[in-house]
Amino acid sequence: MKKFLAIYLGTAASFEKSEWSKLDADQRKQREAAGIKAWGEWMTAHQGVIVDQGGPLGKTKRAAAQGISDTGTVSSRAARQA
């Protein structure tokens, strides 16, 4: 089977658009809990094709013809097979 690597990027603009910083602590906790629950359900539903659950990547760089630059993103990775 072929294996695929998924890279997840979150930009500062997408964080601002979410208005996360405008939520109070209780709203944040509720959304965090809902997100963790949804992620767990998705992982369980797709466990047969996930070969590496992934994790944070740390500082992310972009490689282009113009050179290497910071992306300013939060990133993670996961691998699946199909």
Backbone as CSV, one residue per row, in Angstrom:
resi,resn,N_x,N_y,N_z,CA_x,CA_y,CA_z,C_x,C_y,C_z
1,MET,0.830,-1.194,0.000,0.000,0.000,0.000,0.864,1.243,0.000
2,LYS,0.369,2.275,-0.641,1.066,3.563,-0.635,0.830,4.258,0.697
3,LYS,1.817,5.042,1.112,1.707,5.816,2.347,1.728,7.297,2.009
4,PHE,0.946,8.070,2.728,0.820,9.498,2.493,1.113,10.249,3.788
5,LEU,1.755,11.380,3.667,2.066,12.226,4.819,1.212,13.485,4.727
6,ALA,0.464,13.743,5.773,-0.356,14.951,5.827,0.333,15.971,6.723
7,ILE,0.438,17.182,6.246,1.017,18.283,7.014,-0.101,19.292,7.281
8,TYR,-0.271,19.659,8.526,-1.299,20.610,8.924,-0.634,21.923,9.305
9,LEU,-1.068,23.008,8.670,-0.518,24.325,8.957,-1.637,25.246,9.446
10,GLY,-1.345,26.034,10.440,-2.281,27.029,10.931,-1.580,28.379,10.965
11,THR,-2.121,29.339,10.274,-1.480,30.647,10.191,-1.965,31.582,11.300
12,ALA,-1.212,32.625,11.513,-1.620,33.649,12.481,-2.944,34.271,12.049
13,ALA,-3.132,34.435,10.743,-4.381,35.020,10.230,-5.576,34.123,10.545
14,SER,-5.402,32.811,10.410,-6.518,31.907,10.714,-6.813,31.910,12.213
15,PHE,-5.773,32.048,13.034,-5.976,32.140,14.483,-6.778,33.392,14.815
16,GLU,-6.415,34.522,14.220,-7.142,35.771,14.467,-8.577,35.675,13.986
17,LYS,-8.780,35.045,12.827,-10.121,34.907,12.268,-11.014,34.074,13.183
18,SER,-10.416,33.128,13.897,-11.198,32.283,14.805,-11.706,33.057,16.013
19,GLU,-11.094,34.207,16.296,-11.428,35.057,17.440,-11.260,34.309,18.763
20,TRP,-10.335,33.361,18.783,-10.043,32.568,19.981,-9.697,33.461,21.170
21,SER,-8.909,34.490,20.931,-8.464,35.351,22.028,-9.608,36.162,22.631
22,LYS,-10.745,36.234,21.953,-11.893,36.965,22.483,-12.772,36.093,23.381
23,LEU,-12.518,34.773,23.398,-13.319,33.872,24.218,-12.849,33.918,25.670
24,ASP,-13.790,33.744,26.585,-13.377,33.664,27.986,-12.858,32.250,28.265
25,ALA,-12.287,32.052,29.440,-11.633,30.782,29.782,-12.591,29.593,29.688
26,ASP,-13.830,29.765,30.131,-14.795,28.662,30.077,-15.137,28.287,28.630
27,GLN,-15.325,29.298,27.777,-15.614,29.022,26.368,-14.448,28.295,25.701
28,ARG,-13.230,28.709,26.025,-12.054,28.049,25.462,-12.000,26.584,25.890
29,LYS,-12.224,26.331,27.182,-12.193,24.959,27.688,-13.252,24.102,27.007
30,GLN,-14.448,24.653,26.812,-15.519,23.917,26.138,-15.128,23.583,24.695
31,ARG,-14.576,24.555,23.993,-14.172,24.310,22.606,-12.999,23.343,22.520
32,GLU,-12.052,23.462,23.454,-10.924,22.529,23.484,-11.428,21.106,23.692
33,ALA,-12.355,20.931,24.647,-12.902,19.599,24.938,-13.651,19.047,23.728
34,ALA,-14.434,19.896,23.071,-15.177,19.446,21.880,-14.216,19.072,20.757
35,GLY,-13.148,19.845,20.591,-12.167,19.560,19.550,-11.410,18.272,19.813
36,ILE,-11.013,18.052,21.059,-10.301,16.826,21.420,-11.212,15.616,21.223
37,LYS,-12.483,15.750,21.594,-13.451,14.665,21.414,-13.629,14.355,19.929
38,ALA,-13.801,15.378,19.110,-13.984,15.180,17.664,-12.743,14.547,17.033
39,TRP,-11.566,14.994,17.448,-10.312,14.430,16.921,-10.211,12.950,17.292
40,GLY,-10.514,12.624,18.548,-10.467,11.231,18.993,-11.434,10.347,18.228
41,GLU,-12.637,10.845,17.980,-13.624,10.085,17.209,-13.151,9.866,15.779
42,TRP,-12.547,10.898,15.186,-12.032,10.774,13.818,-10.899,9.756,13.779
43,MET,-9.998,9.831,14.749,-8.877,8.886,14.804,-9.385,7.452,14.958
44,THR,-10.379,7.252,15.802,-10.940,5.915,15.994,-11.588,5.408,14.709
45,ALA,-12.342,6.274,14.048,-13.021,5.878,12.809,-12.045,5.535,11.690
46,HIS,-10.842,6.113,11.713,-9.870,5.920,10.637,-8.622,5.147,11.071
47,GLN,-8.688,4.494,12.232,-7.510,3.835,12.774,-6.941,2.762,11.854
48,GLY,-7.735,2.192,10.974,-7.259,1.155,10.071,-6.293,1.653,9.007
49,VAL,-6.299,2.941,8.728,-5.423,3.478,7.686,-4.362,4.430,8.219
50,ILE,-4.407,4.730,9.505,-3.412,5.625,10.090,-2.226,4.795,10.565
51,VAL,-1.059,5.064,9.994,0.138,4.310,10.362,1.020,5.073,11.351
52,ASP,0.792,6.352,11.516,1.541,7.175,12.468,0.617,8.320,12.866
53,GLN,0.292,8.408,14.152,-0.631,9.442,14.609,-0.058,10.838,14.508
54,GLY,1.240,10.938,14.299,1.857,12.236,14.101,2.103,12.977,15.387
55,GLY,2.338,14.265,15.246,2.634,15.114,16.383,3.157,16.452,15.911
56,PRO,3.471,17.324,16.848,3.962,18.658,16.489,5.307,18.581,15.767
57,LEU,5.519,19.514,14.886,6.768,19.581,14.138,7.726,20.622,14.669
58,GLY,7.256,21.562,15.445,8.141,22.635,15.907,8.196,23.760,14.883
59,LYS,9.322,24.453,14.847,9.465,25.567,13.911,9.371,25.046,12.486
60,THR,8.568,25.709,11.681,8.327,25.268,10.315,8.944,26.259,9.336
61,LYS,9.622,25.762,8.351,10.262,26.586,7.319,9.629,26.299,5.967
62,ARG,9.704,27.263,5.076,9.232,27.099,3.702,10.453,27.146,2.793
63,ALA,10.572,26.134,1.931,11.663,26.093,0.959,11.094,26.459,-0.406
64,ALA,11.661,27.471,-1.030,11.201,27.937,-2.342,12.424,28.354,-3.159
65,ALA,12.206,28.631,-4.409,13.291,29.056,-5.284,13.982,30.310,-4.747
66,GLN,13.240,31.131,-4.009,13.777,32.372,-3.457,14.592,32.132,-2.185
67,GLY,14.536,30.919,-1.635,15.304,30.604,-0.432,14.438,30.003,0.658
68,ILE,14.981,29.970,1.857,14.306,29.403,3.020,13.758,30.539,3.871
69,SER,12.513,30.386,4.343,11.920,31.425,5.180,11.057,30.786,6.257
70,ASP,10.818,31.543,7.340,9.903,31.095,8.383,8.488,31.151,7.836
71,THR,7.635,30.217,8.270,6.247,30.239,7.820,5.339,30.946,8.811
72,GLY,5.777,31.047,10.066,4.931,31.681,11.074,3.674,30.882,11.351
73,THR,3.767,29.552,11.273,2.591,28.707,11.452,2.784,27.711,12.571
74,VAL,1.677,27.181,13.030,1.667,26.037,13.925,1.472,24.839,13.014
75,SER,2.246,23.791,13.213,2.139,22.665,12.314,2.193,21.332,13.029
76,SER,1.667,20.334,12.345,1.646,18.977,12.840,1.695,18.054,11.641
77,ARG,1.875,16.765,11.906,1.923,15.808,10.813,1.261,14.509,11.228
78,ALA,0.808,13.755,10.233,0.244,12.423,10.442,0.479,11.641,9.168
79,ALA,0.559,10.321,9.267,0.764,9.484,8.085,-0.375,8.471,7.992
80,ARG,-0.808,8.212,6.755,-1.849,7.211,6.538,-1.481,6.401,5.317
81,GLN,-2.113,5.269,5.177,-1.881,4.444,3.992,-3.206,4.187,3.296
82,ALA,-3.129,3.988,1.996,-4.316,3.722,1.193,-3.942,2.863,0.000
